[in-house]
Each structure stands twice: as structure tokens, then as C-alpha cells.
């Protein structure tokens, strides 16, 4: 059964063809020999509030105790941890007709690097237009430091569309957006949907689908310089880059690219890189009849569908609370809920360790201003904390060299 990232409110992963794959979770064993600095636990975050299909959480750019939680249905909540209160930044359904499919809706949010001065923020969403479903990346304004979005005298949101991409199918919309350390806006888009990328869009340099885009804050293309490509294309050959992030220490762009029916992969994205889809799924050549010559960039790591069904990209840990994870890339899977770490080795490779089995649909990660990490799940928000001695140790998986598929 074909599997893709399906964002459902109940604890089941729905196949794209309408069937259901139910995931069960075994008990987790303790390991008394694991290093204390690598013990982790999940601590409920903002437990007094419930959310409907939360897909993203991000901190206020300058207020350490304020976070925003983005719901797929169109609502953005503003959490104030000092007062333990919640308000609404906006509900996009009050203004627009958001698409209602399983991988549609409000999918991304980021603040302008100069938000304190200009009050600009950006949203990524799918809207149902007269010509069909369209993915938009649009710029909005806040005049009150992120409490509400500005409206015109007629009650319309002040909106400037930067990216407008028609979608041929309902799935693989990507939708994550963020500013890079270069001050430019990055946009991840899936291959347009269906199965096997029927239009070979991920390999085509004449469409934005299946790409990582890089644009200026006003929507104009950045200087990406890929010969023969649309100027906004930064990297290509992606199936559905659902969640990705920049390492705050090195600037490296890490992405989880959701696989089809065999393998999930983690990539390090660089300008001009071709990451292989639809010719490769993970490290493996597909049977899609691909005749593109490449060259293709291998993933950093992969795992098969015996371990999960839809990768959720995370962050390189740069916090201070869990020293043993410093420099490791944390990621998860929407179906299995396993939390993994890719740990850098002295020879430049990485090894993968299992940190815990959450038993939850992990839709996203979050990173606060201090570099600490959080899990965004359909059953709540959780901070990743060091476990104290009473929590026992986490049993690690055996290490695998990346040359063997991670």
C-alpha cells in the first residue's frame, strides 16, 4: 500500500489509497549501561491546552516565554508561558477557503529576520481557488509584536503572495518555510502528488514541484545559479520534504524527505544538489522507468518501512541541557513515533541511535531560542529533556554506518 504523510487527528496513519495502517507499540526496555548524558524523556509542554492537529511550533523571535502553535485547520495560537494563557494570532478560515485534504491546509510559518522592526511574518498554506488547489507562500504583517495580524479597513488581511504553485494532486504538498542563515527565505515543495511522480516533476528544472526553493523576502528569486533551472530552484529531486531545518552552529540544511512504499531518508541539502527522486528512494534505484543520468546525492541515512512510514525531519541539537546529544541530528517518524539521533563520527560519517519510542504521531519538531528541542504530536506538545536516574536508561539500537544505509 502506498504510504505518504497523512495528517489525521486520530492515532492512525491513513494510506493514500484510502486504506488504514494501524501502528502498535511494544513496551520499552531499560538499559543500565547507557551513558547518563544520553538519557532523554518527554515532558509535557503547555499541558493546560489542547490543540487540533498541530503541525508546527515556533518561538517568538525575541520573547523567550512566547510560542506559536500552528494547526493544520488554519488557526495559529499564541502561548504566553508567564501568564499560562493562550490567544489567537489568526484563523485563516475566517478569510480564505483552505483546502481540506489530508495533506492540505496551513502547513508552515516563519518570522522575518527583521521582525522586531518590520512586523512581517510568512505563512505557507493550500487554498482552494477557482482553478483548483494552489500552494501559497504569503507575507503578512503584525503591528503589535505578534499578537494579531493587520487587517485593512474592510477587514481583509494585509497579504502579499510570494509563491503561487498550482497542485495537480492533493498529496505531497511539503509546505515548510523558514529563513536561512543567509537571510533568504527557503520553501520546500513536494513532487505534486499521486504515486511514482507521474510527471517526473522532481527531476524537471522547469517546475517548482519536488524542489527546495530559495527566494528573497520580497518573493524575487535569489541567486541560485543552477543552469537551465527556474531561478528560484535551490535543490531538486525531492519527493516530499515535510520538515527540515538549519543547523544553527554550521548553517547546514538537514531535511527529512518522505518516501513512497519502501524507504524514508534524511538528506543534507546543498545548492544545486539532485537528491534522486523518482530515480532513487533512499539508497535504492526505483522501478519507475527513470532514465535521468544524475549525478544524484545519496541520503545521509535511511530506514525501511519496518521501522516507520513517514519521516519527520528535526534539528541538530545545539542546546545545553543534554550534552551527550550535542551535534547530533534528531528526527522521528509520523507513523512509528520513534525518536532517533544521528551522531557524528570522527571519520565524517554518522551512526543512528534510538532514543525512545514515543508511541505518538510526531508531526514536527520545534527549537527554542536556547537551542532546546520539542516534539509536536497530535496528542500534545513535549519538550525533550534529560531523564533523571529514576527514569532509567533508554535502550539504544545498534549503530549502522551511513555507507550501509544508516
Number of C-alpha atoms within 10 A of each C-alpha: 12 17 22 28 28 21 22 17 17 11 18 18 24 21 16 20 11 9 12 13 15 11 16 10 12 7 7 11 12 13 12 11 10 14 11 18 15 19 22 21 20 16 16 14 16 18 11 9 12 12 17 16 20 29 24 25 25 20 20 20 19 11 11 14 15 21 21 21 24 27 21 25 21 22 20 23 20 23 22 17 14 9 9 13 13 18 13 15 19 19 17 18 15 12 12 15 15 23 23 16 13 16 22 26 26 31 26 25 24 20 23 21 20 12 17 15 10 13 19 21 20 23 23 25 25 28 21 17 13 7 7 12 21 23 25 20 24 20 23 18 22 18 15 11 18 21 14 16 22 19 15 9 7 6 9 13 18 14 16 15 15 18 19 13 17 18 19 15 14 19 22 27 30 32 27 26 27 23 21 18 16 7 14 19 24 21 26 29 26 28 34 28 23 17 20 19 20 13 15 19 24 30 26 18 20 13 18 29 32 33 30 27 25 27 23 16 20 13 18 13 19 18 13 18 14 16 9 9 18 17 20 25 28 28 25 33 28 31 33 32 30 27 27 27 26 20 19 15 11 10 12 16 19 22 28 28 30 30 28 22 17 17 23 26 26 27 22 19 22 16 16 16 18 21 30 28 28 29 25 21 26 28 21 14 14 16 11 15 10 15 8 13 8 13 10 16 17 22 24 22 25 24 19 16 16 9 14 19 29 33 34 31 28 28 27 28 23 21 17 12 16 19 14 16 23 17 19 21 22 23 27 29 26 27 29 25 26 23 20 21 24 25 19 16 11 6 6 7 16 22 18 23 20 19 21 23 18 19 18 22 29 29 27 26 28 22 21 18 15 11 17 19 22 24 29 23 23 23 17 20 26 20 20 18 17 20 19 13 9 6 12 17 23 24 19 19 12 9 14 16 14 18 13 9 17 21
